[in-house]
Amino acid sequence: MPRAESKLKNRIRRHRLFNLEMTQEQLGNKLGLSKAAVCAIEKGRTTPSLFRAWQIAKFFGTTIEEMFYYEEEDVAATVDKRDVTPF
């Protein structure tokens, strides 16, 4: 049975290959992850924890928002404004 992919997408592969010319194994070694874990996150088969997402973004010198995004680019449009409480 095929696995369902997460709607959370990422730009890890782009940063890994085009900015640093790094393999999944090399990235995993830098972040304390296995090659399989890097592959699973990159392909959307698993979603990283908030800490892991921050760690990955920081490693590439970017933000979580730039590194990870939802498939529906306009997520804010789907939120009912009555459900949002002001600070």
N, CA, C and O atoms as a GROMACS GRO file, in nm:
protein
  348
    1MET      N    1   0.085  -0.118   0.000
    1MET     CA    2   0.000   0.000   0.000
    1MET      C    3   0.090   0.124   0.000
    1MET      O    4   0.182   0.132   0.081
    2PRO      N    5   0.064   0.222  -0.089
    2PRO     CA    6   0.149   0.342  -0.095
    2PRO      C    7   0.133   0.428   0.029
    2PRO      O    8   0.025   0.435   0.089
    3ARG      N    9   0.241   0.491   0.067
    3ARG     CA   10   0.239   0.580   0.184
    3ARG      C   11   0.178   0.713   0.147
    3ARG      O   12   0.198   0.763   0.036
    4ALA      N   13   0.105   0.770   0.240
    4ALA     CA   14   0.051   0.905   0.219
    4ALA      C   15   0.161   1.005   0.250
    4ALA      O   16   0.228   0.996   0.353
    5GLU      N   17   0.180   1.098   0.160
    5GLU     CA   18   0.281   1.200   0.183
    5GLU      C   19   0.222   1.314   0.262
    5GLU      O   20   0.103   1.345   0.250
    6SER      N   21   0.305   1.377   0.342
    6SER     CA   22   0.264   1.491   0.422
    6SER      C   23   0.236   1.610   0.331
    6SER      O   24   0.297   1.624   0.225
    7LYS      N   25   0.144   1.695   0.373
    7LYS     CA   26   0.120   1.819   0.300
    7LYS      C   27   0.229   1.920   0.331
    7LYS      O   28   0.242   2.022   0.263
    8LEU      N   29   0.308   1.892   0.435
    8LEU     CA   30   0.420   1.978   0.469
    8LEU      C   31   0.535   1.946   0.374
    8LEU      O   32   0.588   1.835   0.376
    9LYS      N   33   0.572   2.040   0.293
    9LYS     CA   34   0.680   2.024   0.195
    9LYS      C   35   0.803   2.096   0.247
    9LYS      O   36   0.795   2.174   0.342
   10ASN      N   37   0.918   2.070   0.185
   10ASN     CA   38   1.040   2.136   0.229
   10ASN      C   39   1.134   2.163   0.114
   10ASN      O   40   1.117   2.111   0.003
   11ARG      N   41   1.233   2.244   0.143
   11ARG     CA   42   1.334   2.280   0.043
   11ARG      C   43   1.472   2.226   0.084
   11ARG      O   44   1.576   2.282   0.047
   12ILE      N   45   1.472   2.118   0.160
   12ILE     CA   46   1.599   2.061   0.208
   12ILE      C   47   1.687   2.017   0.092
   12ILE      O   48   1.805   2.051   0.087
   13ARG      N   49   1.630   1.942   0.000
   13ARG     CA   50   1.709   1.890  -0.113
   13ARG      C   51   1.773   2.004  -0.192
   13ARG      O   52   1.891   1.998  -0.227
   14ARG      N   53   1.695   2.109  -0.218
   14ARG     CA   54   1.746   2.223  -0.292
   14ARG      C   55   1.867   2.284  -0.221
   14ARG      O   56   1.970   2.309  -0.283
   15HIS      N   57   1.854   2.307  -0.090
   15HIS     CA   58   1.964   2.365  -0.013
   15HIS      C   59   2.082   2.269  -0.004
   15HIS      O   60   2.197   2.309  -0.016
   16ARG      N   61   2.052   2.143   0.016
   16ARG     CA   62   2.157   2.042   0.032
   16ARG      C   63   2.240   2.027  -0.095
   16ARG      O   64   2.362   2.023  -0.088
   17LEU      N   65   2.174   2.020  -0.209
   17LEU     CA   66   2.245   1.997  -0.335
   17LEU      C   67   2.302   2.122  -0.397
   17LEU      O   68   2.418   2.124  -0.440
   18PHE      N   69   2.223   2.227  -0.403
   18PHE     CA   70   2.265   2.345  -0.477
   18PHE      C   71   2.349   2.443  -0.396
   18PHE      O   72   2.432   2.515  -0.453
   19ASN      N   73   2.331   2.446  -0.266
   19ASN     CA   74   2.409   2.539  -0.184
   19ASN      C   75   2.536   2.475  -0.130
   19ASN      O   76   2.641   2.539  -0.125
   20LEU      N   77   2.527   2.349  -0.088
   20LEU     CA   78   2.641   2.286  -0.022
   20LEU      C   79   2.695   2.163  -0.093
   20LEU      O   80   2.798   2.109  -0.052
   21GLU      N   81   2.626   2.116  -0.199
   21GLU     CA   82   2.667   1.994  -0.270
   21GLU      C   83   2.696   1.882  -0.170
   21GLU      O   84   2.804   1.824  -0.170
   22MET      N   85   2.598   1.853  -0.089
   22MET     CA   86   2.611   1.760   0.023
   22MET      C   87   2.518   1.640   0.002
   22MET      O   88   2.407   1.656  -0.049
   23THR      N   89   2.563   1.522   0.041
   23THR     CA   90   2.479   1.403   0.033
   23THR      C   91   2.385   1.398   0.154
   23THR      O   92   2.405   1.470   0.252
   24GLN      N   93   2.285   1.313   0.146
   24GLN     CA   94   2.195   1.294   0.260
   24GLN      C   95   2.274   1.241   0.379
   24GLN      O   96   2.249   1.281   0.493
   25GLU      N   97   2.368   1.153   0.354
   25GLU     CA   98   2.448   1.097   0.462
   25GLU      C   99   2.532   1.205   0.530
   25GLU      O  100   2.541   1.208   0.653
   26GLN      N  101   2.593   1.293   0.452
   26GLN     CA  102   2.673   1.401   0.509
   26GLN      C  103   2.587   1.497   0.592
   26GLN      O  104   2.628   1.540   0.700
   27LEU      N  105   2.468   1.529   0.541
   27LEU     CA  106   2.378   1.615   0.616
   27LEU      C  107   2.336   1.547   0.745
   27LEU      O  108   2.334   1.609   0.851
   28GLY      N  109   2.303   1.420   0.736
   28GLY     CA  110   2.265   1.344   0.855
   28GLY      C  111   2.373   1.346   0.961
   28GLY      O  112   2.345   1.363   1.079
   29ASN      N  113   2.498   1.327   0.918
   29ASN     CA  114   2.611   1.330   1.012
   29ASN      C  115   2.623   1.465   1.082
   29ASN      O  116   2.652   1.472   1.201
   30LYS      N  117   2.600   1.573   1.008
   30LYS     CA  118   2.609   1.709   1.066
   30LYS      C  119   2.497   1.735   1.166
   30LYS      O  120   2.516   1.808   1.263
   31LEU      N  121   2.379   1.674   1.141
   31LEU     CA  122   2.262   1.701   1.224
   31LEU      C  123   2.235   1.593   1.327
   31LEU      O  124   2.143   1.607   1.408
   32GLY      N  125   2.312   1.485   1.325
   32GLY     CA  126   2.289   1.375   1.418
   32GLY      C  127   2.171   1.289   1.378
   32GLY      O  128   2.103   1.232   1.463
   33LEU      N  129   2.148   1.278   1.248
   33LEU     CA  130   2.039   1.197   1.193
   33LEU      C  131   2.097   1.090   1.102
   33LEU      O  132   2.208   1.103   1.050
   34SER      N  133   2.021   0.984   1.082
   34SER     CA  134   2.063   0.882   0.986
   34SER      C  135   2.032   0.931   0.844
   34SER      O  136   1.951   1.022   0.825
   35LYS      N  137   2.096   0.870   0.747
   35LYS     CA  138   2.067   0.900   0.607
   35LYS      C  139   1.920   0.871   0.579
   35LYS      O  140   1.855   0.947   0.507
   36ALA      N  141   1.868   0.762   0.635
   36ALA     CA  142   1.728   0.725   0.614
   36ALA      C  143   1.633   0.831   0.670
   36ALA      O  144   1.530   0.860   0.609
   37ALA      N  145   1.667   0.890   0.784
   37ALA     CA  146   1.584   0.995   0.843
   37ALA      C  147   1.584   1.120   0.756
   37ALA      O  148   1.479   1.180   0.734
   38VAL      N  149   1.700   1.158   0.706
   38VAL     CA  150   1.709   1.274   0.617
   38VAL      C  151   1.626   1.249   0.492
   38VAL      O  152   1.551   1.336   0.448
   39CYS      N  153   1.638   1.130   0.435
   39CYS     CA  154   1.562   1.094   0.316
   39CYS      C  155   1.411   1.101   0.343
   39CYS      O  156   1.336   1.155   0.262
   40ALA      N  157   1.367   1.047   0.454
   40ALA     CA  158   1.224   1.044   0.488
   40ALA      C  159   1.169   1.186   0.507
   40ALA      O  160   1.057   1.215   0.463
   41ILE      N  161   1.245   1.272   0.571
   41ILE     CA  162   1.201   1.411   0.590
   41ILE      C  163   1.197   1.483   0.455
   41ILE      O  164   1.100   1.551   0.424
   42GLU      N  165   1.303   1.466   0.377
   42GLU     CA  166   1.315   1.530   0.246
   42GLU      C  167   1.199   1.493   0.154
   42GLU      O  168   1.146   1.578   0.083
   43LYS      N  169   1.160   1.366   0.156
   43LYS     CA  170   1.053   1.317   0.067
   43LYS      C  171   0.914   1.333   0.126
   43LYS      O  172   0.815   1.297   0.061
   44GLY      N  173   0.904   1.387   0.247
   44GLY     CA  174   0.774   1.411   0.308
   44GLY      C  175   0.709   1.288   0.366
   44GLY      O  176   0.589   1.289   0.393
   45ARG      N  177   0.786   1.182   0.386
   45ARG     CA  178   0.729   1.060   0.445
   45ARG      C  179   0.718   1.072   0.596
   45ARG      O  180   0.642   0.998   0.660
   46THR      N  181   0.792   1.166   0.653
   46THR     CA  182   0.782   1.194   0.796
   46THR      C  183   0.797   1.344   0.817
   46THR      O  184   0.861   1.413   0.738
   47THR      N  185   0.737   1.393   0.922
   47THR     CA  186   0.743   1.535   0.955
   47THR      C  187   0.838   1.553   1.073
   47THR      O  188   0.821   1.487   1.176
   48PRO      N  189   0.936   1.642   1.060
   48PRO     CA  190   1.030   1.661   1.171
   48PRO      C  191   0.963   1.732   1.288
   48PRO      O  192   0.865   1.805   1.271
   49SER      N  193   1.018   1.711   1.406
   49SER     CA  194   0.972   1.786   1.523
   49SER      C  195   1.005   1.933   1.502
   49SER      O  196   1.084   1.968   1.414
   50LEU      N  197   0.946   2.018   1.583
   50LEU     CA  198   0.973   2.161   1.574
   50LEU      C  199   1.122   2.187   1.594
   50LEU      O  200   1.182   2.267   1.522
   51PHE      N  201   1.182   2.120   1.693
   51PHE     CA  202   1.325   2.139   1.718
   51PHE      C  203   1.407   2.097   1.596
   51PHE      O  204   1.499   2.168   1.556
   52ARG      N  205   1.375   1.982   1.536
   52ARG     CA  206   1.449   1.932   1.421
   52ARG      C  207   1.433   2.027   1.302
   52ARG      O  208   1.529   2.054   1.230
   53ALA      N  209   1.311   2.077   1.282
   53ALA     CA  210   1.287   2.172   1.173
   53ALA      C  211   1.370   2.298   1.193
   53ALA      O  212   1.430   2.349   1.098
   54TRP      N  213   1.375   2.347   1.316
   54TRP     CA  214   1.456   2.465   1.348
   54TRP      C  215   1.604   2.436   1.325
   54TRP      O  216   1.676   2.518   1.268
   55GLN      N  217   1.648   2.318   1.369
   55GLN     CA  218   1.789   2.278   1.353
   55GLN      C  219   1.828   2.272   1.204
   55GLN      O  220   1.934   2.319   1.166
   56ILE      N  221   1.741   2.214   1.124
   56ILE     CA  222   1.768   2.204   0.980
   56ILE      C  223   1.774   2.343   0.917
   56ILE      O  224   1.867   2.374   0.843
   57ALA      N  225   1.676   2.426   0.948
   57ALA     CA  226   1.673   2.561   0.892
   57ALA      C  227   1.796   2.641   0.935
   57ALA      O  228   1.859   2.709   0.853
   58LYS      N  229   1.831   2.632   1.062
   58LYS     CA  230   1.947   2.705   1.113
   58LYS      C  231   2.076   2.657   1.044
   58LYS      O  232   2.162   2.738   1.010
   59PHE      N  233   2.088   2.526   1.022
   59PHE     CA  234   2.206   2.472   0.957
   59PHE      C  235   2.226   2.536   0.819
   59PHE      O  236   2.338   2.565   0.778
   60PHE      N  237   2.115   2.557   0.747
   60PHE     CA  238   2.124   2.614   0.613
   60PHE      C  239   2.118   2.767   0.613
   60PHE      O  240   2.119   2.829   0.507
   61GLY      N  241   2.110   2.826   0.732
   61GLY     CA  242   2.111   2.972   0.742
   61GLY      C  243   1.982   3.037   0.695
   61GLY      O  244   1.983   3.146   0.639
   62THR      N  245   1.871   2.969   0.719
   62THR     CA  246   1.741   3.022   0.678
   62THR      C  247   1.641   3.004   0.792
   62THR      O  248   1.679   2.962   0.902
   63THR      N  249   1.517   3.034   0.767
   63THR     CA  250   1.414   3.021   0.869
   63THR      C  251   1.331   2.895   0.846
   63THR      O  252   1.333   2.836   0.738
   64ILE      N  253   1.259   2.856   0.949
   64ILE     CA  254   1.168   2.741   0.935
   64ILE      C  255   1.066   2.770   0.827
   64ILE      O  256   1.034   2.682   0.746
   65GLU      N  257   1.014   2.893   0.823
   65GLU     CA  258   0.911   2.930   0.726
   65GLU      C  259   0.962   2.919   0.582
   65GLU      O  260   0.887   2.884   0.492
   66GLU      N  261   1.089   2.950   0.561
   66GLU     CA  262   1.148   2.940   0.428
   66GLU      C  263   1.179   2.794   0.392
   66GLU      O  264   1.166   2.755   0.276
   67MET      N  265   1.219   2.716   0.489
   67MET     CA  266   1.258   2.577   0.464
   67MET      C  267   1.137   2.485   0.450
   67MET      O  268   1.139   2.394   0.367
   68PHE      N  269   1.033   2.508   0.529
   68PHE     CA  270   0.914   2.422   0.529
   68PHE      C  271   0.791   2.502   0.492
   68PHE      O  272   0.776   2.616   0.535
   69TYR      N  273   0.703   2.444   0.413
   69TYR     CA  274   0.580   2.511   0.371
   69TYR      C  275   0.473   2.407   0.344
   69TYR      O  276   0.503   2.290   0.316
   70TYR      N  277   0.348   2.449   0.352
   70TYR     CA  278   0.236   2.359   0.322
   70TYR      C  279   0.209   2.358   0.174
   70TYR      O  280   0.233   2.456   0.104
   71GLU      N  281   0.158   2.245   0.126
   71GLU     CA  282   0.126   2.231  -0.015
   71GLU      C  283   0.029   2.341  -0.060
   71GLU      O  284   0.048   2.399  -0.167
   72GLU      N  285  -0.072   2.369   0.020
   72GLU     CA  286  -0.160   2.482  -0.009
   72GLU      C  287  -0.087   2.607   0.036
   72GLU      O  288  -0.072   2.631   0.156
   73GLU      N  289  -0.042   2.685  -0.058
   73GLU     CA  290   0.037   2.803  -0.025
   73GLU      C  291  -0.043   2.905   0.055
   73GLU      O  292   0.015   2.979   0.134
   74ASP      N  293  -0.174   2.910   0.037
   74ASP     CA  294  -0.254   3.010   0.105
   74ASP      C  295  -0.328   2.948   0.224
   74ASP      O  296  -0.450   2.944   0.226
   75VAL      N  297  -0.253   2.899   0.321
   75VAL     CA  298  -0.311   2.835   0.438
   75VAL      C  299  -0.394   2.936   0.517
   75VAL      O  300  -0.498   2.900   0.573
   76ALA      N  301  -0.352   3.060   0.522
   76ALA     CA  302  -0.422   3.163   0.599
   76ALA      C  303  -0.565   3.182   0.550
   76ALA      O  304  -0.654   3.214   0.629
   77ALA      N  305  -0.589   3.162   0.423
   77ALA     CA  306  -0.723   3.180   0.367
   77ALA      C  307  -0.819   3.073   0.417
   77ALA      O  308  -0.940   3.093   0.412
   78THR      N  309  -0.768   2.961   0.463
   78THR     CA  310  -0.854   2.852   0.510
   78THR      C  311  -0.888   2.865   0.658
   78THR      O  312  -0.971   2.789   0.709
   79VAL      N  313  -0.825   2.958   0.728
   79VAL     CA  314  -0.848   2.976   0.871
   79VAL      C  315  -0.967   3.068   0.891
   79VAL      O  316  -0.972   3.177   0.834
   80ASP      N  317  -1.061   3.025   0.972
   80ASP     CA  318  -1.176   3.108   1.005
   80ASP      C  319  -1.128   3.214   1.104
   80ASP      O  320  -1.078   3.180   1.212
   81LYS      N  321  -1.143   3.340   1.070
   81LYS     CA  322  -1.091   3.449   1.154
   81LYS      C  323  -1.154   3.450   1.292
   81LYS      O  324  -1.095   3.504   1.385
   82ARG      N  325  -1.272   3.392   1.308
   82ARG     CA  326  -1.334   3.386   1.440
   82ARG      C  327  -1.263   3.289   1.531
   82ARG      O  328  -1.277   3.298   1.653
   83ASP      N  329  -1.186   3.196   1.473
   83ASP     CA  330  -1.113   3.098   1.552
   83ASP      C  331  -0.979   3.150   1.605
   83ASP      O  332  -0.914   3.083   1.685
   84VAL      N  333  -0.940   3.267   1.560
   84VAL     CA  334  -0.810   3.324   1.597
   84VAL      C  335  -0.832   3.425   1.709
   84VAL      O  336  -0.906   3.522   1.693
   85THR      N  337  -0.768   3.402   1.823
   85THR     CA  338  -0.780   3.496   1.933
   85THR      C  339  -0.664   3.594   1.931
   85THR      O  340  -0.549   3.553   1.915
   86PRO      N  341  -0.691   3.723   1.948
   86PRO     CA  342  -0.582   3.822   1.949
   86PRO      C  343  -0.500   3.811   2.077
   86PRO      O  344  -0.548   3.763   2.179
   87PHE      N  345  -0.378   3.855   2.068
   87PHE     CA  346  -0.290   3.851   2.185
   87PHE      C  347  -0.313   3.970   2.273
   87PHE      O  348  -0.247   3.985   2.376
   0.00000   0.00000   0.00000
